[in-house]
Amino acid sequence: MLVIVVQCSDANNKMNATRHPVNDDIPMGTNILRLHSMDANEKYHMAHVHAYPSSHMDHMDPQLMVFFFIENLKVGKRIPVYFPKRDPSTAPHFLPREESDSIPFSLESLPNLLQIFSFSQASPQAKAMEDTLRQCEMKPIKGESKLCATSLESMLDFVNEIFGFNSQFQVLSTTHFTESTTLLQNYTILKKPEEISAPKMVACHTMPYPYAIFYCHYQESESKVFKVLLGGDNGDRVEAVAVCHLDTSEWSPDHVSFRVLGIEPGSKPVCHFFPADNLVWIAS
């Protein structure tokens, strides 16, 4: 789990951020850095960015069971949800901005990057890196602003740019109150979902890469943010962050949520749960 503490230090809302844990160095020339996902979790991460073609998805892959309809947000509703379980000790961490800025981050630089991290071109790591770089270089949809944050500082700069440098904001994430190895199960909504006031929202999704990369995006179209207390069939308890996008008319018809829910762009709001290592920034 990535823990971020943000403090507002003066009238101009300059941000001081502390991150735990932090890796001291990039071990250049080695391959000991571990990706967030190999082929097993790659589809799950890509399901949270808007333009991953459904043709790349297996039919009803369990890792895609994160989408639901807004009318399902009621006490007693039972929903199948996939929550990935990751070991924080092996997850990539943010690099300091000076270090991340010194490393190329582009699809064009992929051959050189594979040499830096000692990954072969045919490896699953190389495929995951290629997919991440490709997603990061795609043009935003109409009404969307996006950034692939390569450092905590760049993430905070993007959030400040969207909300305004004099704005107050907070960060939300999903919390697991119990530990288990169950990835997909039915969860029951245990109490009335709490809608969080969010005049503006920036969602940041983890992407598979040797060090922490977050795909952060803001959409002008209206969204609603909820905290949802879930109880799993096996006794798991989760306070999940969920976002409902009320207008999906500008989304690609290939967005995987439409395939999962069986709807067309703009026909109904699309809601989804966030895994624990994703972040939702909201303006206060």
C-alpha atoms as one frame of an Amber mdcrd trajectory, in Angstrom:
protein
   0.000   0.000   0.000   1.253   3.474  -0.868   0.820   5.879   2.028   0.832
   9.572   1.133   0.713  12.378   3.656  -0.030  15.802   2.202   0.269  18.992
   4.222  -0.737  22.513   3.194   2.034  24.751   4.420   1.053  28.319   3.500
  -1.590  30.593   2.038  -0.643  29.586  -1.496  -1.366  25.954  -0.631   2.125
  24.731  -1.446   2.304  21.030  -0.896   4.738  19.101   1.263   4.438  15.379
   0.658   5.942  12.431   2.482   5.887   8.918   1.059   6.482   5.605   2.778
   8.261   3.427   1.945  10.784   4.934  -0.445  13.424   3.061  -2.375  16.786
   4.789  -2.233  18.112   3.963  -5.675  17.154   2.490  -9.009  19.319  -0.595
  -9.457  20.252   0.220 -13.028  21.402  -2.714 -15.096  19.522  -5.254 -12.980
  16.078  -6.772 -13.165  15.288  -6.999  -9.454  12.599  -4.330  -9.667   9.189
  -5.974  -9.763   6.328  -4.790 -11.945   2.897  -4.103 -10.470   1.526  -6.725
 -12.831   2.741  -9.386 -15.163   0.303 -10.935 -17.612  -1.929 -12.006 -14.709
  -2.974  -8.524 -13.572  -2.347  -6.513 -16.717  -5.984  -6.560 -17.842  -7.186
  -5.369 -14.445  -5.027  -2.260 -14.564  -5.966  -1.499 -18.149  -9.662  -1.845
 -17.368  -9.430   1.397 -15.412  -8.177   3.513 -18.295 -10.684   4.510 -20.881
  -9.502   3.183 -24.225  -8.379  -0.416 -23.885 -10.084  -2.333 -26.718 -12.427
  -5.088 -25.625 -10.934  -7.347 -28.275  -7.947  -7.689 -25.939 -10.160  -9.044
 -23.154 -11.089 -12.606 -22.421 -14.830 -13.169 -22.173 -15.870 -11.996 -18.701
 -12.389 -12.111 -17.256 -12.868 -12.153 -13.452 -10.391  -9.296 -13.080 -12.882
  -7.046 -14.888 -15.559  -7.523 -12.238 -15.300  -3.994 -10.836 -18.075  -2.274
 -12.825 -21.687  -1.884 -11.739 -24.782   0.303 -12.151 -25.534   3.255  -9.878
 -28.886   1.764  -8.925 -26.981  -1.102  -7.272 -25.760   1.266  -4.556 -28.248
   0.262  -1.892 -28.099  -1.625   1.389 -28.310  -5.383   0.968 -27.315  -5.417
  -2.698 -24.930  -8.272  -3.521 -22.282  -7.533  -6.153 -19.376  -9.692  -7.440
 -16.167  -7.654  -7.094 -12.521  -8.398  -7.874 -10.044  -6.802  -5.450  -6.369
  -7.537  -6.223  -4.127  -8.507  -3.314  -0.586  -7.193  -3.548   2.410  -7.433
  -1.256   3.533  -3.852  -0.441   7.097  -5.066   0.050   7.361  -6.063  -3.612
   5.363  -3.201  -5.136   7.244  -0.485  -7.044   7.687   2.818  -5.244   7.874
   6.373  -6.474  11.280   7.687  -7.420  12.296  11.225  -6.463  11.419  13.637
  -9.249  15.066  14.331 -10.088  15.674  10.632 -10.639  12.473   9.884 -12.555
  12.999  12.917 -14.793  16.431  11.561 -15.763  14.916   8.337 -17.149  13.262
   8.454 -20.599   9.531   7.757 -20.500   8.296   7.217 -24.047   7.387   4.400
 -26.383  10.204   5.499 -28.666  12.678   4.896 -25.831  11.400   1.398 -25.015
  14.400  -0.506 -26.483  16.755   1.576 -24.363  14.526   1.183 -21.296  14.535
  -2.601 -21.669  18.325  -2.499 -21.633  18.340  -0.268 -18.552  16.124  -2.669
 -16.616  17.556  -5.850 -18.170  14.246  -7.107 -19.592  14.230  -9.098 -22.826
  12.048  -7.827 -25.654   9.835 -10.935 -25.530   9.345 -10.886 -21.749   6.001
 -10.171 -20.040   7.706  -7.245 -18.342   8.502  -5.718 -21.739   4.905  -6.206
 -22.902   3.567  -4.579 -19.732   5.917  -1.615 -20.098   4.939  -1.210 -23.753
   1.240  -1.227 -22.885   1.766   1.363 -20.150   3.753   3.683 -22.401   1.184
   3.283 -25.178  -1.678   4.156 -22.823   0.226   7.150 -21.489   0.820   8.511
 -24.991  -2.788   8.167 -26.176  -4.641  11.433 -26.716  -7.225  12.268 -24.047
 -10.886  12.022 -24.922 -13.001  15.179 -25.259 -13.268  16.970 -21.924 -10.460
  14.984 -20.321  -7.072  16.073 -18.935  -4.541  13.338 -18.214  -0.991  12.758
 -17.035   1.083   9.695 -16.325   2.758  10.756 -13.089   6.299   9.431 -12.826
   6.851  10.910  -9.361   4.778  11.995  -6.402   5.730  15.585  -7.115   4.404
  15.414 -10.677   1.158  13.873  -9.407   0.651  16.720  -6.923   1.457  19.293
  -9.604  -1.265  17.813 -11.820  -3.816  17.785  -8.984  -2.960  21.404  -8.156
  -3.298  22.372 -11.816  -6.775  20.835 -12.040  -8.121  22.104  -8.720  -6.325
  25.444  -8.585  -3.331  26.332  -6.468  -5.446  27.916  -3.734  -7.812  24.960
  -3.436  -8.156  22.535  -0.556  -8.314  18.853  -1.398  -8.022  15.389   0.062
  -7.143  11.904  -1.167  -9.286   8.775  -0.808  -8.427   5.105  -1.215 -10.034
   1.729  -0.616  -9.326   0.139   2.783  -9.325  -3.588   3.570 -10.151  -4.297
   7.229  -9.412  -8.019   6.936  -6.695 -10.032   5.247  -7.430 -12.884   2.892
  -6.245 -14.338  -0.398  -9.695 -14.246  -2.007  -9.598 -12.119  -5.149 -13.131
 -12.414  -6.537 -16.240 -12.987  -4.454 -19.711 -11.612  -3.837 -19.849  -8.589
  -1.545 -22.955  -7.267   0.172 -23.421  -3.531   0.777 -23.712  -3.341   4.566
 -24.921   0.231   5.042 -26.120   3.159   3.003 -23.261   4.297   0.724 -21.816
   7.655   1.717 -21.674  10.146  -1.124 -18.574  12.327  -0.849 -18.921  15.909
  -2.027 -16.528  16.248  -4.944 -16.899  19.382  -7.092 -13.837  18.125  -8.975
 -12.158  14.725  -8.937  -8.841  13.358 -10.176  -8.500   9.577 -10.349  -5.001
   8.063 -10.317  -4.573   4.421 -11.337  -1.444   2.329 -10.863   0.178   1.120
 -14.068   2.575  -1.825 -14.556   6.134  -0.474 -14.652   9.473  -1.058 -12.866
   8.848   1.983 -10.662   5.572   3.611  -9.612   3.588   5.164 -12.453   0.095
   6.548 -11.910  -2.291   7.272 -14.773  -4.082  10.374 -13.472  -7.033  11.901
 -15.261  -9.769  14.467 -14.790 -12.996  14.536 -16.777 -15.216  17.598 -17.076
 -18.333  15.431 -17.197 -20.190  14.948 -13.906 -19.171  12.160 -11.543 -20.220
  11.037  -8.097 -17.846   9.623  -5.463 -18.949   7.157  -2.789 -17.533   5.271
   0.165 -19.154   1.836   0.283 -18.894  -0.592   3.222 -18.800  -4.114   1.798
 -18.995  -7.513   3.465 -17.612 -10.482   1.538 -19.133 -13.948   1.545 -15.977
 -15.178   3.317 -16.194 -12.503   6.043 -13.926  -9.907   4.428 -14.713  -6.266
   5.232 -13.821  -3.506   2.798 -14.502   0.232   2.762 -14.336   0.715  -0.969
 -14.086   3.936  -2.926 -16.447   3.922  -5.895 -16.901   6.469  -8.671 -19.962
   6.746 -10.902 -19.483   8.496 -14.249 -22.841  10.008 -15.163 -22.030  10.844
 -18.801 -20.085   8.303 -20.865 -21.128   9.610 -24.279 -17.554  10.639 -25.172
 -16.014   7.306 -24.140 -14.713   4.900 -26.737 -17.239   2.206 -27.707 -14.379
  -0.211 -26.952 -14.270   0.770 -23.287 -14.314  -2.516 -21.424 -17.063  -1.380
 -19.018 -19.606  -1.391 -21.855 -18.789  -5.008 -22.610 -18.985  -6.004 -18.946
 -22.293  -4.182 -18.337 -23.816  -4.816 -21.750 -24.578  -1.160 -22.541 -23.687
   1.502 -25.113 -21.777   4.783 -24.591 -23.978   7.441 -23.004 -26.857   5.068
 -22.287 -26.402   4.738 -18.515 -23.981   5.905 -15.801 -21.011   3.585 -15.267
 -19.735   2.944 -11.746 -16.607   1.103 -10.641 -14.719   0.258  -7.476 -11.093
   1.259  -6.957  -8.411  -1.164  -5.768  -6.520  -0.226  -2.611  -3.438   1.115
  -4.410  -5.391   3.568  -6.574  -6.040   7.142  -5.455  -8.999   9.492  -5.799
  -8.214  13.154  -5.220 -11.233  15.377  -4.525 -11.513  19.132  -4.181 -13.027
  20.195  -0.878
